[in-house]
């Protein structure tokens, strides 16, 4: 009874979508996509689908729509983000470090920020945190911006680079010194650590403001690296030692990839972030929960300056197991050509996923599915790709044209096969026709299919003809699909042997290449187009070379 209910549901959906006429093949496709095991009983399933489709198609379209609407509440609703507090004139930001391009770990928080801004018509800012000259990969500036604009579907309203804003941070530091909330410390680091653990002030803390300003100026030319650090005054009795008089500026004489030697006094993350959040009017911030202490440090500065602290939203971390997401570890492997680049098909970086044919909506749906949660998660490679493959298929399946691709092609002769002119659909639901073949008796099928042929069993070349294996010969049997449906063994995809075929190469996720032949229509694709190679998977055309089409595999 349950399978009949599923068939009726899909038949009604398909009928409403196509002006009252459901398509048997489309309904069967939906059933098999959800439960591939139904293939074992495909003859009975096909019979039942035909009966129910005929019943649905006989209904007035008004009744079909009524049934469709009644079914709607039962469908799984796409997860939505919880409402923001004080969501007026929302401004949010995402701030990666330019140590490398963006990967799947970044995609989660980036998507949440972007979707909240889209939800409230707010402003979303991409801010590149490059105030540590020692941890910058210069190509990352451009790569991050490209990745972020792609994933957010151009929802970024402004791109800000922190190394271009140092004078702003300096001005804020002088204000904090003048109101007695910051000081310049020249204590020995080990001695300072002991004093702070004992909840005692260091000798620098209570020096006059005038002296602090002199010391501040000396950081720019007189003090050497490590001799002085700027600190924010907090509660020395705070139960968390990390919160006591935390540092906000230090001296670093390393050349900056963009600024060279122009600056030597660099803000630490909490200072740069706070100044920018104030200047840009950030209203809501999504942070990993292990940044709770940083949020509290930043709150000190906000309060000292008389500013309202943004709404803070904390989320747990997603630990991607078996997937290399560390830029510092991947970078040398990119540079020594172990990987072809950050878009190497084996890497879980956004550039690689984009090149394979994943759509930004799939990663956004993944983020929405995880949602706002404080729980840390462990996600394996298999779990992650199973989820985003399902989301991505929902997006690309309705728009991907179908084509035959025969890998490891084996030439076969089907004796007595008649000449035919066959036209197949580019898409079973929304692009009828468009694929024309002239066939005779010589075909290509995959080597695997050829080796699986059994004696005296009925086989069908998809939408073409039926044949039987007898000894070493393949003998034409009939054209009628109904005869195959009664007792056929397997449907095989194929190509006719003629001069219109194209050479095809598919790069797989493990970086191996699969080669074969494709139908003529593949030549009409443009680089970047996504198609479905039947019985193989969804692929994106990466490059057209003379005499060969190179695809990147996405998923089944």
C-alpha positions as CSV (number, residue, x, y, z in Angstrom):
1,X,0.0,0.0,0.0
2,X,2.9,2.4,0.8
3,X,4.4,2.0,-2.6
4,X,1.1,2.8,-4.2
5,X,0.9,6.0,-2.1
6,X,4.4,7.0,-3.2
7,X,3.5,6.4,-6.9
8,X,0.3,8.5,-6.6
9,X,2.2,11.3,-4.8
10,X,4.8,11.5,-7.6
11,X,2.2,11.1,-10.3
12,X,0.2,14.1,-8.9
13,X,3.3,16.2,-8.6
14,X,4.3,15.5,-12.2
15,X,0.8,16.0,-13.5
16,X,0.5,19.4,-11.9
17,X,3.9,20.4,-13.2
18,X,3.1,19.4,-16.8
19,X,-0.5,20.7,-17.4
20,X,-2.3,17.7,-16.1
21,X,-0.4,14.9,-17.8
22,X,2.0,12.8,-15.7
23,X,4.8,10.9,-17.4
24,X,5.3,7.2,-16.5
25,X,9.0,7.4,-17.0
26,X,9.4,10.4,-14.8
27,X,7.4,8.8,-12.0
28,X,9.5,5.6,-12.2
29,X,12.6,7.7,-12.1
30,X,11.5,9.4,-8.9
31,X,10.8,6.0,-7.3
32,X,14.1,4.5,-8.3
33,X,16.0,7.5,-7.1
34,X,14.5,7.2,-3.7
35,X,14.7,3.4,-3.5
36,X,17.1,1.8,-6.1
37,X,16.1,-1.7,-4.8
38,X,12.8,-1.4,-6.6
39,X,14.7,-2.2,-9.8
40,X,14.6,-5.9,-8.6
41,X,10.8,-5.8,-9.2
42,X,10.7,-3.3,-12.0
43,X,8.2,-5.2,-14.1
44,X,5.5,-5.1,-11.4
45,X,6.4,-1.5,-10.4
46,X,6.1,-0.3,-14.0
47,X,2.7,-1.9,-14.4
48,X,1.4,-0.3,-11.2
49,X,2.9,3.1,-12.2
50,X,1.1,2.9,-15.5
51,X,-2.2,2.2,-13.9
52,X,-1.9,5.0,-11.4
53,X,-0.6,7.5,-13.9
54,X,-3.6,6.7,-16.2
55,X,-5.9,7.2,-13.2
56,X,-4.3,10.6,-12.3
57,X,-4.3,11.8,-15.9
58,X,-8.0,11.1,-16.1
59,X,-8.7,13.6,-13.3
60,X,-9.7,17.2,-14.0
61,X,-6.6,19.4,-13.4
62,X,-8.6,21.2,-10.6
63,X,-8.7,17.9,-8.7
64,X,-5.0,17.2,-9.3
65,X,-4.1,20.6,-7.9
66,X,-6.4,20.1,-4.8
67,X,-4.7,16.7,-4.1
68,X,-1.3,18.4,-4.6
69,X,-2.1,21.1,-2.1
70,X,-3.4,18.6,0.5
71,X,-0.2,16.7,0.2
72,X,2.0,19.8,0.7
73,X,2.0,19.8,4.6
74,X,3.3,16.2,4.6
75,X,6.4,17.1,2.6
76,X,9.6,17.7,4.4
77,X,10.0,21.4,4.8
78,X,13.3,23.0,4.1
79,X,15.0,24.0,7.3
80,X,15.0,27.7,8.1
81,X,17.2,29.8,10.3
82,X,15.8,30.9,13.7
83,X,14.9,34.6,13.9
84,X,17.6,37.1,14.9
85,X,17.1,39.3,18.0
86,X,16.9,43.0,17.4
87,X,16.9,42.4,13.6
88,X,16.8,46.0,12.5
89,X,19.2,47.3,9.8
90,X,21.1,44.0,10.0
91,X,24.9,44.2,9.1
92,X,27.0,41.1,9.4
93,X,30.5,40.1,8.4
94,X,32.7,37.1,7.6
95,X,36.4,37.4,8.3
96,X,38.8,34.7,7.0
97,X,42.5,34.9,7.2
98,X,44.3,34.9,3.8
99,X,46.4,31.8,4.7
100,X,44.7,30.1,1.8
101,X,41.3,29.9,-0.1
102,X,38.0,28.9,1.4
103,X,37.1,25.3,2.1
104,X,34.0,23.4,3.2
105,X,34.7,24.4,6.8
106,X,34.4,28.1,5.9
107,X,31.3,27.4,3.8
108,X,29.1,26.6,6.9
109,X,29.5,30.0,8.7
110,X,29.8,32.0,5.5
111,X,26.5,30.6,4.3
112,X,24.8,31.3,7.6
113,X,25.9,34.9,7.6
114,X,24.9,35.4,4.0
115,X,21.5,33.8,4.4
116,X,20.7,35.9,7.5
117,X,21.5,39.0,5.5
118,X,19.4,37.8,2.6
119,X,16.6,37.0,5.0
120,X,16.5,40.5,6.6
121,X,17.6,42.5,3.5
122,X,20.8,43.4,5.4
123,X,24.4,44.2,4.4
124,X,27.0,41.5,4.3
125,X,30.7,42.4,4.5
126,X,33.6,40.2,3.5
127,X,36.6,41.3,5.7
128,X,40.0,39.8,5.1
129,X,42.0,39.6,8.3
130,X,45.6,40.1,7.2
131,X,47.2,41.8,10.2
132,X,49.7,38.9,10.8
133,X,52.4,39.4,8.1
134,X,53.8,35.9,8.9
135,X,50.7,34.0,8.0
136,X,49.6,35.3,4.6
137,X,49.4,33.5,1.2
138,X,49.2,36.4,-1.2
139,X,47.0,34.6,-3.9
140,X,44.4,34.0,-1.2
141,X,43.2,37.6,-1.4
142,X,41.7,37.0,-4.8
143,X,40.8,33.4,-4.2
144,X,38.8,34.2,-1.1
145,X,36.8,37.0,-2.8
146,X,36.0,34.7,-5.7
147,X,35.0,31.8,-3.5
148,X,32.9,34.0,-1.2
149,X,31.0,35.8,-4.1
150,X,30.3,32.4,-5.7
151,X,29.0,30.8,-2.5
152,X,26.8,33.7,-1.5
153,X,25.5,34.2,-5.0
154,X,27.0,37.7,-5.1
155,X,25.4,38.7,-1.8
156,X,28.6,40.5,-0.6
157,X,28.1,44.3,-0.5
158,X,31.6,45.3,0.5
159,X,35.1,43.7,0.6
160,X,37.5,45.1,3.3
161,X,41.2,44.4,3.8
162,X,42.4,45.1,7.3
163,X,46.0,45.9,6.4
164,X,44.7,49.0,4.6
165,X,43.1,50.3,7.8
166,X,45.9,50.4,10.4
167,X,45.6,54.2,11.0
168,X,42.0,53.5,12.2
169,X,43.2,51.0,14.7
170,X,46.0,53.3,15.9
171,X,43.4,56.1,16.5
172,X,41.3,53.7,18.6
173,X,44.3,52.7,20.6
174,X,45.2,56.3,21.5
175,X,41.6,56.9,22.6
176,X,41.8,53.9,24.9
177,X,45.1,55.1,26.4
178,X,43.8,58.6,26.9
179,X,40.7,57.3,28.9
180,X,43.0,55.1,31.0
181,X,41.8,51.7,29.6
182,X,45.0,50.7,27.9
183,X,48.7,50.7,28.5
184,X,52.1,49.7,27.0
185,X,53.8,46.9,28.8
186,X,57.6,46.3,28.6
187,X,57.8,43.6,31.2
188,X,59.6,40.3,30.7
189,X,57.1,37.9,29.3
190,X,57.7,35.2,31.9
191,X,57.6,37.6,34.8
192,X,54.5,39.2,33.4
193,X,52.8,35.8,33.2
194,X,53.6,35.1,36.9
195,X,52.2,38.4,38.0
196,X,49.0,38.0,36.1
197,X,48.5,34.5,37.5
198,X,49.0,36.0,41.0
199,X,46.4,38.7,40.1
200,X,48.9,41.4,40.5
201,X,49.4,44.5,38.3
202,X,52.7,44.8,36.4
203,X,54.8,48.0,37.0
204,X,53.7,49.4,33.6
205,X,50.0,49.3,34.3
206,X,49.6,52.3,36.5
207,X,52.1,54.7,34.8
208,X,50.6,58.1,33.8
209,X,48.7,58.4,30.6
210,X,51.4,60.8,29.3
211,X,54.0,58.1,29.8
212,X,51.8,55.5,28.1
213,X,51.4,57.8,25.0
214,X,55.2,58.2,24.9
215,X,55.7,54.5,25.1
216,X,53.0,54.0,22.4
217,X,55.0,56.3,20.0
218,X,58.2,54.4,20.8
219,X,56.6,51.2,19.6
220,X,56.8,52.6,16.1
221,X,60.5,53.2,16.0
222,X,62.4,52.6,19.2
223,X,61.4,49.4,20.8
224,X,62.5,46.2,19.2
225,X,60.3,43.2,18.5
226,X,59.2,41.6,21.8
227,X,60.2,44.5,24.0
228,X,56.8,46.1,24.2
229,X,53.1,45.1,23.8
230,X,49.9,47.1,24.1
231,X,47.3,45.8,26.6
232,X,43.7,46.5,27.5
233,X,43.0,46.9,31.2
234,X,40.5,44.4,32.6
235,X,39.7,42.8,35.9
236,X,42.8,41.3,37.4
237,X,40.7,39.1,39.6
238,X,38.8,37.6,36.7
239,X,38.4,33.9,37.2
240,X,39.8,33.2,33.7
241,X,43.4,34.3,33.6
242,X,43.2,34.6,29.8
243,X,40.8,37.6,30.3
244,X,43.2,39.6,32.4
245,X,44.9,42.5,30.6
246,X,44.9,40.9,27.2
247,X,47.3,42.1,24.5
248,X,46.0,44.1,21.5
249,X,49.2,45.3,19.6
250,X,52.6,43.9,19.1
251,X,55.8,44.7,17.0
252,X,56.5,42.6,13.9
253,X,59.2,43.7,11.5
254,X,58.4,41.1,8.9
255,X,57.6,42.4,5.5
256,X,53.9,42.3,4.7
257,X,52.9,40.9,1.3
258,X,50.9,44.0,0.6
259,X,52.3,46.7,2.8
260,X,55.9,45.8,2.8
261,X,57.8,47.5,5.6
262,X,55.5,50.4,5.9
263,X,54.1,49.2,9.3
264,X,55.8,47.4,12.2
265,X,53.0,47.8,14.9
266,X,50.3,45.4,14.1
267,X,46.9,44.9,15.9
268,X,46.1,41.5,17.2
269,X,42.8,39.9,16.1
270,X,40.6,41.2,19.0
271,X,41.7,44.8,18.4
272,X,41.2,44.9,14.6
273,X,37.9,43.0,14.8
274,X,36.5,45.3,17.4
275,X,37.5,48.5,15.7
276,X,36.1,47.3,12.4
277,X,32.9,46.0,13.9
278,X,32.3,49.4,15.5
279,X,33.2,51.4,12.4
280,X,31.1,49.2,10.1
281,X,28.1,49.1,12.4
282,X,28.0,45.3,12.7
283,X,24.8,44.3,14.4
284,X,25.0,40.5,14.6
285,X,28.1,38.2,14.7
286,X,28.1,34.4,14.2
287,X,31.1,32.8,16.0
288,X,32.4,29.3,16.7
289,X,31.7,28.7,20.4
290,X,35.4,28.4,21.1
291,X,35.6,32.1,20.4
292,X,33.5,32.9,23.4
293,X,36.5,34.3,25.3
294,X,37.4,36.5,22.3
295,X,33.8,37.8,22.3
296,X,34.2,38.8,26.0
297,X,37.5,40.5,25.3
298,X,36.0,42.5,22.5
299,X,33.1,43.4,24.8
300,X,35.5,45.2,27.2
301,X,36.6,47.5,24.4
302,X,33.0,48.2,23.3
303,X,32.0,49.1,26.8
304,X,35.1,51.4,27.4
305,X,34.2,53.3,24.2
306,X,30.5,53.5,25.1
307,X,29.3,51.4,22.2
308,X,26.5,48.8,22.1
309,X,27.9,45.3,21.7
310,X,26.5,43.3,18.7
311,X,24.2,40.3,19.2
312,X,26.5,37.3,19.4
313,X,25.4,33.9,18.0
314,X,27.6,30.9,18.9
315,X,27.8,27.7,16.9
316,X,29.6,24.4,17.4
317,X,32.4,23.3,15.1
318,X,32.1,20.8,12.3
319,X,35.1,18.5,12.3
320,X,35.5,17.1,8.8
321,X,37.2,13.7,9.2
322,X,39.3,12.3,6.3
323,X,39.2,15.6,4.4
324,X,42.3,17.9,4.2
325,X,41.0,21.4,5.1
326,X,44.2,22.8,6.7
327,X,45.6,25.5,4.4
328,X,49.0,25.4,6.1
329,X,49.3,21.6,5.3
330,X,47.9,21.8,1.8
331,X,49.9,24.8,0.7
332,X,53.3,23.1,0.4
333,X,51.6,20.2,-1.5
334,X,50.1,22.7,-3.9
335,X,53.5,24.4,-4.3
336,X,55.4,21.2,-5.0
337,X,52.7,20.0,-7.5
338,X,51.5,17.1,-5.4
339,X,48.1,18.7,-6.0
340,X,47.5,20.5,-9.3
341,X,46.2,23.5,-7.4
342,X,43.7,24.6,-4.8
343,X,41.0,23.3,-7.2
344,X,42.5,19.8,-7.4
345,X,39.6,17.4,-7.7
346,X,40.7,15.6,-4.6
347,X,40.5,18.6,-2.3
348,X,37.4,19.8,-0.3
349,X,38.1,23.4,-1.2
350,X,35.3,25.5,-2.8
351,X,37.3,26.0,-6.0
352,X,37.5,22.3,-6.5
353,X,33.8,21.7,-5.7
354,X,32.8,24.5,-8.1
355,X,34.9,23.0,-10.8
356,X,33.3,19.6,-10.4
357,X,29.8,21.1,-10.9
358,X,28.5,21.6,-7.3
359,X,26.2,24.5,-7.0
360,X,26.3,27.1,-4.2
361,X,22.8,26.3,-3.2
362,X,23.8,22.8,-2.3
363,X,26.4,24.1,0.3
364,X,23.9,26.7,1.5
365,X,21.3,23.9,2.0
366,X,23.9,21.9,3.9
367,X,24.5,24.9,6.3
368,X,20.8,25.4,6.8
369,X,20.4,21.7,7.5
370,X,23.0,21.9,10.2
371,X,21.5,25.2,11.4
372,X,22.4,27.2,14.5
373,X,23.7,24.6,16.9
374,X,26.1,24.6,19.8
375,X,26.9,20.9,19.4
376,X,30.2,20.0,17.8
377,X,29.9,17.5,15.0
378,X,32.1,14.9,13.4
379,X,31.4,14.4,9.7
380,X,33.1,11.8,7.6
381,X,33.9,12.3,3.9
382,X,31.2,9.8,3.0
383,X,28.6,11.5,5.2
384,X,29.3,15.0,3.9
385,X,29.3,14.1,0.2
386,X,26.2,11.9,0.6
387,X,24.4,14.9,1.9
388,X,25.6,17.6,-0.5
389,X,25.3,15.2,-3.5
390,X,21.6,14.8,-2.7
391,X,21.2,18.6,-2.4
392,X,23.1,19.2,-5.6
393,X,21.2,16.6,-7.5
394,X,17.9,18.3,-6.6
395,X,19.3,21.5,-8.2
396,X,21.0,20.1,-11.4
397,X,18.9,17.1,-12.2
398,X,16.0,19.1,-13.7
399,X,18.3,21.1,-16.0
400,X,21.0,18.6,-17.0
401,X,20.6,17.1,-20.5
402,X,21.2,13.4,-20.9
403,X,23.8,11.8,-23.1
404,X,25.3,8.4,-23.8
405,X,28.9,7.8,-22.7
406,X,30.5,4.4,-23.2
407,X,33.7,3.9,-21.2
408,X,36.1,1.1,-22.1
409,X,34.1,0.6,-25.3
410,X,33.7,-2.8,-26.7
411,X,32.5,-3.1,-30.4
412,X,29.7,-5.6,-31.0
413,X,27.8,-6.8,-34.0
414,X,24.1,-7.6,-33.5
415,X,23.3,-9.9,-36.4
416,X,20.2,-9.0,-38.5
417,X,19.6,-5.7,-36.7
418,X,17.6,-3.4,-38.9
419,X,18.6,0.1,-39.9
420,X,16.9,2.7,-37.7
421,X,16.7,6.4,-37.2
422,X,16.2,7.0,-33.5
423,X,15.4,10.2,-31.6
424,X,15.9,10.3,-27.8
425,X,15.1,13.0,-25.3
426,X,17.6,15.4,-24.0
427,X,15.6,15.3,-20.7
428,X,12.8,12.9,-19.9
429,X,10.6,15.6,-18.3
430,X,11.3,18.9,-20.0
431,X,13.3,18.6,-23.2
432,X,11.8,16.1,-25.6
433,X,13.8,14.9,-28.5
434,X,17.1,16.5,-29.7
435,X,19.3,13.4,-29.8
436,X,19.3,11.7,-33.2
437,X,21.0,8.4,-34.1
438,X,21.3,6.4,-37.2
439,X,21.9,2.8,-36.4
440,X,22.5,-0.5,-38.2
441,X,24.1,-3.6,-36.7
442,X,27.4,-2.4,-35.2
443,X,27.5,-0.7,-31.8
444,X,29.7,0.1,-28.8
445,X,28.8,-1.0,-25.3
446,X,31.0,-0.9,-22.2
447,X,33.3,-3.8,-21.7
448,X,31.7,-4.5,-18.3
449,X,28.3,-4.9,-19.9
450,X,29.7,-7.1,-22.6
451,X,31.3,-9.5,-20.1
452,X,28.1,-9.8,-18.2
453,X,26.0,-11.1,-21.1
454,X,24.5,-14.5,-20.5
455,X,23.5,-17.2,-22.9
456,X,19.9,-17.1,-24.2
457,X,19.0,-14.1,-22.1
458,X,17.1,-11.1,-23.6
459,X,18.9,-7.8,-23.5
460,X,17.8,-4.3,-24.7
461,X,19.9,-1.5,-26.1
462,X,18.2,1.4,-24.4
463,X,15.3,2.8,-26.5
464,X,16.7,0.9,-29.5
465,X,16.3,-2.9,-29.9
466,X,16.3,-6.2,-28.1
467,X,18.9,-9.0,-28.7
468,X,19.9,-12.4,-27.4
469,X,23.3,-13.9,-26.9
470,X,23.8,-17.3,-28.6
471,X,27.2,-18.7,-28.3
472,X,29.7,-16.1,-29.5
473,X,26.9,-14.4,-31.5
474,X,24.6,-11.5,-30.6
475,X,21.3,-12.0,-32.5
476,X,18.6,-9.3,-33.1
477,X,15.3,-10.3,-31.5
478,X,12.8,-7.5,-31.7
479,X,12.2,-3.7,-31.4
480,X,9.3,-3.8,-29.0
481,X,10.0,-2.7,-25.4
482,X,7.0,-4.6,-24.1
483,X,8.6,-7.9,-25.0
484,X,11.8,-6.9,-23.1
485,X,9.7,-5.8,-20.2
486,X,8.1,-9.2,-19.9
487,X,11.3,-11.2,-19.4
488,X,14.3,-9.1,-20.2
489,X,17.6,-9.3,-18.3
490,X,19.2,-5.9,-18.5
491,X,19.0,-2.5,-20.4
492,X,22.3,-1.4,-21.8
493,X,23.3,2.0,-23.0
494,X,25.2,2.2,-26.3
495,X,26.5,4.1,-29.2
496,X,26.3,3.4,-32.9
497,X,29.6,2.9,-34.7
498,X,29.9,6.0,-37.0
499,X,32.0,9.0,-37.5
500,X,30.0,11.3,-35.3
501,X,31.2,10.1,-32.0
502,X,33.5,12.1,-29.8
503,X,36.4,11.1,-27.5
504,X,35.6,11.7,-23.9
505,X,37.8,11.8,-20.8
506,X,36.4,12.0,-17.3
507,X,38.5,13.0,-14.3
508,X,37.2,11.1,-11.2
509,X,37.3,12.3,-7.5
510,X,40.4,10.1,-6.9
511,X,42.2,11.9,-9.7
512,X,42.0,8.8,-12.0
513,X,40.9,9.2,-15.6
514,X,38.2,7.2,-17.4
515,X,38.2,7.4,-21.1
516,X,35.6,6.3,-23.8
517,X,33.3,7.6,-26.5
518,X,30.4,10.0,-26.3
519,X,27.5,10.8,-28.5
520,X,27.8,13.6,-31.1
521,X,25.5,16.0,-29.1
522,X,28.2,16.4,-26.4
523,X,30.1,18.6,-28.8
524,X,27.4,21.2,-28.6
525,X,28.1,21.7,-24.8
526,X,30.1,24.8,-23.7
527,X,32.9,24.7,-21.2
528,X,31.3,24.8,-17.7
529,X,28.0,23.1,-18.8
530,X,26.8,20.2,-16.6
531,X,25.2,17.1,-18.1
532,X,24.2,13.7,-17.0
533,X,26.1,10.9,-18.7
534,X,23.6,8.1,-18.5
535,X,24.4,5.2,-16.1
536,X,27.6,7.1,-15.1
537,X,26.8,10.3,-13.3
538,X,26.6,14.1,-13.5
539,X,29.7,15.7,-15.0
540,X,30.8,19.2,-15.8
541,X,32.6,19.9,-19.1
542,X,35.9,21.4,-18.0
543,X,37.8,21.8,-21.2
544,X,37.4,21.2,-24.9
545,X,40.6,20.0,-26.6
546,X,41.1,19.2,-30.2
547,X,39.4,15.9,-30.8
548,X,38.5,15.4,-27.1
549,X,36.1,16.6,-24.4
550,X,37.4,16.6,-20.8
551,X,34.8,16.3,-18.0
552,X,35.1,16.5,-14.2
553,X,32.9,14.0,-12.3
554,X,30.5,15.4,-9.7
555,X,28.3,12.5,-8.5
556,X,25.6,10.0,-9.5
